[in-house]
Amino acid sequence: MVTCGGGEAGIEIVGMGREMTRAPVLAAGGIVLRSGETPLIAVVRLRKRNEWVLPKGKLDDGETPRDAAVREVVEETGHEVAVHEFLGTLVYESGGRSKVVHYWRMETNGEQLYELMDDVKAVEWLPLDAAVERLSRACERVFLANVGPLALEAAVPSTAQDERPFVGSDGVGTAAHPTGFGTKMQFAEAGAAAPAADSESRNNDGAITARNQRRNLVQKMRDWLRRAA
């Protein structure tokens, strides 16, 4: 399990002489892309700790993870968003409890429509490399380095005959498991009709670029964690 905020995995009940595990905190958020020649990714600055993080938050009672993800992203970025495929789950330890955060790919085309919630002091839109570097928490840097290229690849314009999104827990099946390095994600690609030759060439070029970018980012994070150890 990845540690983002420190603390122990369980608590000891005084006078009972045994340890009980606390229920995990369930949260959801988005990898939010703003359209443009170079797609930009949203990172937000928390007022309380002055940290740069991915937009996310806890589920309200009776709220689904997907609905919570949209609500939190709108509140923390001030932008209306379109929700796309599920990208993965980040599990880490924070404040003595496990925190489970589900992420969806989201896109926005417009300007900021709403004021930021009180907990957020700023939002910035950065290219993937810069967004990874800006994040304050190591576990989120590793997570974005892994799923960011997938989000960019999925956002490449495609024809109706060539829609091949990555789908998650409510589709073909995406599993995310905590490891000592970050999250281990297994992505399954949905079937699709064969695209036209020129469209396939463009998509293949984009896929190769995204895979190379992902490998470079992951290697950067491995080097960074090795130096920090």
VOBA-1610 file (N, C-alpha, C; in pm, whole numbers, padded with zeros to 5 digits, always signed):
BEGIN
Met+00085-00119+00000Met+00000+00000+00000Met+00088+00123+00000Val+00048+00227-00070Val+00126+00350-00080Val+00087+00443+00033Thr+00184+00507+00094Thr+00157+00606+00198Thr+00161+00745+00139Cys+00050+00819+00151Cys+00044+00957+00103Cys+00050+01057+00217Gly-00014+01019+00327Gly-00024+01117+00434Gly+00024+01066+00568Gly+00088+00948+00571Gly+00139+00894+00695Gly+00030+00829+00779Gly+00068+00779+00895Gly-00029+00716+00985Gly-00021+00565+00980Glu-00091+00502+01074Glu-00090+00357+01084Glu-00210+00297+01013Ala-00198+00170+00977Ala-00305+00104+00903Ala-00423+00068+00991Gly-00403+00055+01120Gly-00513+00018+01209Gly-00504+00098+01338Ile-00605+00082+01428Ile-00602+00151+01557Ile-00622+00048+01668Glu-00571+00079+01783Glu-00587-00010+01897Glu-00696+00045+01987Ile-00794-00039+02022Ile-00903+00002+02110Ile-00856-00011+02255Val-00852+00102+02324Val-00801+00103+02461Val-00888+00015+02550Gly-00821-00072+02629Gly-00891-00156+02724Gly-00941-00286+02665Met-00927-00305+02534Met-00976-00428+02473Met-00861-00520+02435Gly-00741-00467+02434Gly-00624-00550+02411Gly-00616-00609+02272Arg-00681-00548+02174Arg-00672-00599+02038Arg-00681-00483+01939Glu-00646-00512+01817Glu-00642-00409+01714Glu-00758-00429+01618Met-00825-00321+01585Met-00934-00327+01490Met-00900-00239+01369Thr-00935-00287+01253Thr-00909-00211+01132Thr-01025-00116+01106Arg-00994+00008+01079Arg-01096+00108+01051Arg-01142+00094+00906Ala-01268+00128+00882Ala-01322+00120+00747Ala-01250+00220+00657Pro-01223+00183+00532Pro-01153+00274+00442Pro-01239+00395+00407Val-01173+00503+00375Val-01240+00624+00326Val-01259+00609+00175Leu-01382+00624+00128Leu-01411+00612-00014Leu-01418+00751-00077Ala-01346+00768-00187Ala-01341+00897-00254Ala-01338+00876-00405Ala-01355+00985-00479Ala-01354+00977-00625Ala-01313+01111-00683Gly-01259+01107-00804Gly-01215+01230-00868Gly-01193+01209-01017Gly-01123+01302-01077Gly-01104+01295-01221Gly-00965+01335-01265Ile-00921+01274-01375Ile-00808+01324-01452Ile-00873+01412-01558Val-00868+01542-01535Val-00948+01637-01614Val-00861+01702-01721Leu-00901+01684-01846Leu-00828+01740-01960Leu-00901+01862-02014Arg-00825+01966-02046Arg-00881+02082-02117Arg-00834+02077-02260Ser-00928+02079-02352Ser-00897+02061-02494Ser-00808+02173-02546Gly-00727+02139-02645Gly-00639+02235-02709Gly-00536+02161-02792Glu-00450+02236-02860Glu-00344+02172-02938Glu-00260+02081-02851Thr-00231+02128-02728Thr-00168+02044-02626Thr-00266+02031-02511Pro-00328+01915-02493Pro-00425+01899-02383Pro-00357+01926-02249Leu-00428+01994-02161Leu-00377+02029-02030Leu-00455+01955-01922Ile-00389+01926-01811Ile-00448+01849-01702Ile-00462+01938-01579Ala-00576+01927-01512Ala-00604+02011-01395Ala-00538+01956-01270Val-00469+02045-01197Val-00422+02015-01062Val-00469+02130-00973Val-00504+02098-00849Val-00559+02201-00761Val-00472+02216-00636Arg-00474+02338-00583Arg-00393+02368-00465Arg-00483+02380-00342Leu-00459+02295-00245Leu-00540+02295-00123Leu-00501+02411-00032Arg-00601+02474+00025Arg-00575+02590+00111Arg-00514+02548+00244Lys-00563+02435+00300Lys-00521+02396+00435Lys-00375+02357+00442Arg-00330+02272+00349Arg-00192+02223+00355Arg-00103+02283+00248Asn-00161+02365+00161Asn-00085+02428+00054Asn-00025+02324-00042Glu-00094+02210-00057Glu-00046+02102-00143Glu-00114+02109-00280Trp-00042+02063-00382Trp-00098+02046-00515Trp-00142+01901-00530Val-00270+01880-00565Val-00326+01745-00573Val-00416+01733-00696Leu-00454+01609-00727Leu-00556+01584-00828Leu-00693+01616-00767Pro-00786+01670-00847Pro-00919+01700-00793Pro-00995+01573-00755Lys-01042+01569-00631Lys-01111+01450-00580Lys-01174+01486-00447Gly-01256+01394-00393Gly-01315+01415-00262Gly-01394+01295-00216Lys-01438+01299-00091Lys-01511+01187-00031Lys-01653+01178-00086Leu-01704+01056-00085Leu-01842+01032-00126Leu-01937+01081-00016Asp-02046+01146-00057Asp-02154+01176+00036Asp-02238+01050+00057Asp-02316+01051+00163Asp-02403+00936+00191Asp-02497+00910+00073Gly-02502+00785+00027Gly-02590+00747-00082Gly-02543+00786-00220Glu-02424+00844-00230Glu-02373+00893-00357Glu-02288+00785-00425Thr-02300+00772-00556Thr-02216+00677-00629Thr-02078+00738-00651Pro-01974+00655-00668Pro-01840+00710-00695Pro-01838+00801-00817Arg-01907+00764-00924Arg-01905+00846-01045Arg-01970+00983-01021Asp-02083+00985-00950Asp-02149+01112-00920Asp-02062+01197-00828Ala-01997+01134-00733Ala-01910+01207-00642Ala-01792+01267-00718Ala-01737+01190-00813Ala-01624+01238-00892Ala-01660+01365-00968Val-01778+01366-01030Val-01822+01484-01106Val-01842+01602-01011Arg-01912+01580-00902Arg-01938+01689-00807Arg-01809+01751-00755Glu-01715+01665-00713Glu-01590+01715-00658Glu-01508+01792-00762Val-01505+01741-00885Val-01428+01809-00990Val-01488+01946-01021Val-01620+01955-01029Val-01685+02084-01054Val-01656+02180-00940Glu-01665+02133-00816Glu-01641+02219-00700Glu-01497+02265-00692Glu-01403+02178-00728Glu-01261+02210-00708Glu-01198+02281-00827Thr-01256+02266-00947Thr-01199+02333-01066Thr-01286+02447-01116Gly-01415+02447-01080Gly-01506+02550-01129Gly-01551+02528-01272His-01523+02411-01330His-01555+02382-01470His-01661+02272-01479Glu-01752+02288-01575Glu-01839+02178-01612Glu-01756+02078-01692Val-01784+01948-01674Val-01702+01846-01740Val-01790+01739-01803Ala-01736+01675-01904Ala-01794+01554-01962Ala-01716+01435-01908Val-01788+01333-01863Val-01724+01217-01803Val-01709+01106-01906His-01591+01047-01910His-01564+00939-02005His-01531+00811-01928Glu-01432+00736-01971Glu-01408+00604-01915Glu-01339+00609-01778Phe-01361+00502-01705Phe-01295+00482-01576Phe-01147+00453-01602Leu-01059+00519-01525Leu-00915+00505-01549Leu-00846+00412-01448Gly-00892+00409-01326Gly-00825+00325-01227Gly-00852+00371-01086Thr-00797+00299-00993Thr-00818+00326-00850Thr-00683+00339-00780Leu-00671+00441-00699Leu-00551+00463-00619Leu-00585+00432-00473Val-00508+00343-00412Val-00530+00305-00272Val-00404+00342-00194Tyr-00424+00417-00087Tyr-00308+00455-00005Tyr-00352+00477+00138Glu-00256+00499+00224Glu-00281+00517+00367Glu-00270+00664+00401Ser-00369+00716+00475Ser-00369+00857+00512Ser-00438+00875+00646Gly-00368+00934+00740Gly-00427+00963+00870Gly-00474+00840+00945Gly-00405+00728+00929Gly-00441+00608+01002Gly-00549+00525+00937Arg-00591+00562+00817Arg-00695+00486+00747Arg-00655+00467+00602Ser-00707+00360+00543Ser-00688+00339+00400Ser-00783+00432+00326Lys-00734+00489+00218Lys-00817+00575+00134Lys-00822+00514-00006Val-00942+00497-00057Val-00964+00435-00188Val-01025+00541-00279Val-00951+00579-00384Val-00996+00687-00473Val-01012+00634-00615His-01133+00642-00668His-01162+00601-00806His-01153+00724-00897Tyr-01091+00705-01015Tyr-01073+00818-01107Tyr-01134+00788-01244Trp-01197+00890-01300Trp-01248+00885-01436Trp-01177+00988-01523Arg-01169+00960-01651Arg-01122+01063-01745Arg-01235+01161-01769Met-01202+01290-01762Met-01301+01395-01784Met-01242+01500-01878Glu-01330+01571-01946Glu-01287+01676-02037Glu-01372+01800-02019Thr-01311+01914-02040Thr-01383+02041-02039Thr-01336+02123-02158Asn-01429+02196-02217Asn-01395+02281-02332Asn-01413+02429-02301Gly-01483+02458-02192Gly-01519+02596-02165Gly-01432+02666-02063Glu-01477+02786-02027Glu-01408+02866-01926Glu-01461+02826-01788Gln-01395+02877-01685Gln-01439+02851-01548Gln-01574+02919-01526Leu-01671+02842-01477Leu-01807+02893-01460Leu-01841+02922-01315Tyr-01773+02855-01221Tyr-01809+02867-01080Tyr-01687+02905-00997Glu-01715+02968-00883Glu-01607+02995-00789Glu-01556+02865-00729Leu-01427+02864-00698Leu-01369+02744-00636Leu-01421+02728-00494Met-01436+02604-00450Met-01478+02579-00313Met-01374+02634-00215Asp-01417+02656-00091Asp-01329+02721+00007Asp-01200+02645+00032Asp-01204+02512+00019Asp-01086+02430+00048Asp-00977+02445-00057Val-01011+02501-00173Val-00915+02511-00284Val-00880+02657-00309Lys-00751+02686-00316Lys-00709+02824-00337Lys-00671+02853-00481Ala-00643+02750-00561Ala-00604+02774-00700Ala-00619+02647-00782Val-00636+02662-00913Val-00635+02550-01007Val-00544+02589-01122Glu-00462+02496-01166Glu-00374+02521-01280Glu-00392+02410-01382Trp-00372+02446-01510Trp-00384+02353-01621Trp-00246+02338-01684Leu-00193+02217-01677Leu-00054+02194-01715Leu-00042+02075-01810Pro+00062+02075-01896Pro+00091+01953-01974Pro+00121+01838-01879Leu+00110+01716-01930Leu+00122+01598-01845Leu+00252+01598-01763Asp+00366+01618-01828Asp+00494+01615-01756Asp+00495+01715-01640Ala+00450+01838-01670Ala+00450+01943-01567Ala+00351+01912-01456Ala+00236+01852-01493Ala+00135+01817-01392Ala+00190+01712-01296Val+00260+01612-01350Val+00321+01509-01265Val+00421+01573-01168Glu+00504+01661-01220Glu+00605+01725-01135Glu+00542+01816-01030Arg+00428+01879-01064Arg+00366+01975-00972Arg+00302+01908-00851Leu+00251+01788-00867Leu+00181+01721-00758Leu+00270+01704-00636Ser+00215+01729-00519Ser+00293+01725-00395Ser+00311+01584-00340Arg+00217+01494-00369Arg+00218+01361-00309Arg+00276+01258-00405Ala+00370+01179-00355Ala+00440+01081-00440Ala+00343+00982-00502Cys+00243+00936-00425Cys+00152+00835-00479Cys+00071+00891-00595Glu+00033+01018-00590Glu-00042+01077-00700Glu+00047+01101-00821Arg+00174+01133-00798Arg+00266+01149-00911Arg+00280+01016-00986Val+00297+00907-00911Val+00310+00775-00973Val+00182+00739-01048Phe+00068+00765-00985Phe-00060+00731-01048Phe-00079+00808-01178Leu-00056+00939-01176Leu-00076+01020-01297Leu+00025+00982-01404Ala+00147+00947-01364Ala+00247+00904-01463Ala+00202+00778-01535Asn+00123+00695-01468Asn+00073+00571-01529Asn-00051+00593-01613Val-00151+00664-01559Val-00279+00676-01630Val-00286+00799-01719Gly-00200+00898-01696Gly-00204+01020-01778Gly-00190+00994-01927Pro-00089+00917-01969Pro-00076+00888-02112Pro-00197+00813-02168Leu-00260+00728-02088Leu-00380+00659-02133Leu-00495+00756-02154Ala-00506+00854-02064Ala-00610+00955-02078Ala-00587+01040-02202Leu-00462+01077-02227Leu-00431+01156-02346Leu-00458+01077-02473Glu-00421+00950-02471Glu-00443+00865-02589Glu-00592+00850-02617Ala-00672+00832-02511Ala-00816+00815-02529Ala-00882+00943-02578Ala-00819+01058-02549Ala-00877+01186-02588Ala-00846+01225-02731Val-00759+01147-02800Val-00728+01177-02940Val-00855+01166-03022Pro-00888+01267-03107Pro-01011+01262-03185Pro-01020+01134-03266Ser-01141+01073-03266Ser-01161+00949-03337Ser-01294+00952-03409Thr-01312+00865-03508Thr-01437+00856-03580Thr-01531+00765-03505Ala-01659+00766-03543Ala-01757+00682-03476Ala-01724+00534-03492Gln-01654+00500-03601Gln-01618+00360-03625Gln-01491+00321-03552Asp-01425+00419-03487Asp-01296+00388-03425Asp-01293+00435-03281Glu-01398+00409-03207Glu-01401+00444-03067Glu-01358+00323-02987Arg-01241+00332-02928Arg-01187+00219-02853Arg-01149+00263-02714Pro-01247+00299-02629Pro-01215+00350-02496Pro-01169+00240-02404Phe-01093+00282-02304Phe-01061+00191-02196Phe-01179+00195-02100Val-01227+00079-02060Val-01342+00075-01973Val-01304+00013-01841Gly-01384+00045-01738Gly-01341+00009-01604Gly-01428-00092-01535Ser-01449-00069-01406Ser-01511-00171-01323Ser-01653-00205-01365Asp-01721-00108-01433Asp-01855-00137-01477Asp-01859-00174-01624Gly-01742-00209-01683Gly-01737-00247-01822Gly-01656-00374-01837Val-01556-00374-01926Val-01477-00494-01949Val-01400-00534-01825Gly-01356-00434-01748Gly-01291-00470-01621Gly-01152-00413-01609Thr-01135-00317-01518Thr-01006-00259-01488Thr-00978-00285-01342Ala-00865-00345-01313Ala-00831-00372-01174Ala-00716-00284-01133Ala-00720-00232-01011Ala-00609-00153-00958Ala-00574-00210-00823His-00448-00242-00804His-00405-00304-00679His-00288-00226-00623Pro-00290-00194-00493Pro-00178-00121-00433Pro-00052-00207-00431Thr+00061-00146-00459Thr+00189-00214-00452Thr+00287-00124-00378Gly+00409-00172-00360Gly+00510-00091-00294Gly+00550+00029-00375Phe+00525+00028-00504Phe+00568+00139-00589Phe+00456+00236-00616Gly+00336+00188-00638Gly+00224+00276-00668Gly+00100+00193-00682Thr+00027+00210-00791Thr-00087+00124-00817Thr-00058+00040-00939Lys-00092-00087-00929Lys-00075-00177-01042Lys-00208-00187-01113Met-00217-00133-01232Met-00343-00126-01304Met-00339-00215-01426Gln-00448-00287-01449Gln-00461-00371-01566Gln-00576-00316-01648Phe-00546-00272-01769Phe-00647-00211-01853Phe-00687-00306-01964Ala-00816-00316-01990Ala-00870-00398-02098Ala-00930-00306-02203Glu-00898-00332-02328Glu-00946-00247-02436Glu-01073-00307-02495Ala-01175-00224-02513Ala-01301-00270-02568Ala-01287-00295-02717Gly-01364-00393-02770Gly-01361-00424-02913Gly-01422-00312-02994Ala-01380-00301-03121Ala-01432-00196-03209Ala-01417-00240-03352Ala-01492-00176-03440Ala-01480-00205-03582Ala-01347-00156-03635Ala-01301-00214-03744Ala-01173-00175-03802Ala-01183-00034-03858Pro-01090+00059-03826Pro-01094+00196-03875Pro-01042+00204-04018Ala-01063+00320-04077Ala-01007+00347-04209Ala-00856+00353-04197Ala-00788+00332-04309Ala-00642+00320-04307Ala-00575+00445-04254Asp-00619+00566-04301Asp-00551+00687-04256Asp-00579+00715-04110Ser-00703+00685-04063Ser-00735+00702-03922Ser-00655+00607-03836Glu-00639+00483-03881Glu-00563+00384-03805Glu-00418+00428-03792Ser-00362+00484-03899Ser-00224+00529-03895Ser-00205+00639-03792Arg-00300+00735-03791Arg-00289+00845-03694Arg-00302+00793-03552Asn-00398+00702-03531Asn-00417+00649-03396Asn-00299+00567-03350Asn-00239+00490-03442Asn-00121+00411-03407Asn-00005+00501-03368Asp+00014+00611-03446Asp+00120+00706-03412Asp+00097+00764-03273Gly-00031+00800-03244Gly-00062+00856-03113Gly-00040+00755-03002Ala-00075+00629-03029Ala-00059+00525-02928Ala+00089+00502-02898Ile+00171+00500-03003Ile+00315+00479-02984Ile+00374+00594-02903Thr+00335+00718-02937Thr+00385+00835-02864Thr+00343+00828-02718Ala+00216+00792-02692Ala+00166+00783-02555Ala+00240+00676-02476Arg+00264+00560-02539Arg+00336+00453-02468Arg+00478+00495-02435Asn+00545+00561-02530Asn+00682+00607-02504Asn+00683+00710-02392Gln+00583+00802-02395Gln+00576+00904-02292Gln+00550+00840-02155Arg+00465+00738-02154Arg+00436+00670-02029Arg+00560+00603-01972Arg+00635+00533-02060Arg+00757+00467-02013Arg+00855+00568-01956Asn+00870+00684-02023Asn+00962+00786-01975Asn+00920+00840-01839Leu+00787+00865-01823Leu+00738+00918-01697Leu+00755+00818-01584Val+00722+00693-01612Val+00736+00589-01509Val+00881+00574-01467Gln+00972+00579-01562Gln+01114+00569-01529Gln+01158+00688-01444Lys+01106+00808-01478Lys+01138+00927-01398Lys+01094+00906-01253Met+00971+00852-01235Met+00920+00833-01100Met+00999+00727-01026Arg+01038+00620-01096Arg+01121+00518-01030Arg+01253+00579-00983Asp+01316+00662-01068Asp+01442+00727-01031Asp+01422+00819-00912Trp+01309+00895-00915Trp+01281+00988-00808Trp+01262+00914-00676Leu+01182+00807-00676Leu+01157+00731-00554Leu+01282+00663-00503Arg+01367+00616-00598Arg+01492+00553-00557Arg+01582+00655-00485Arg+01586+00778-00538Arg+01669+00882-00473Arg+01613+00922-00339Ala+01478+00919-00328Ala+01414+00962-00204Ala+01423+00857-00094Ala+01446+00730-00136Ala+01447+00620-00038Ala+01564+00633+00059
//
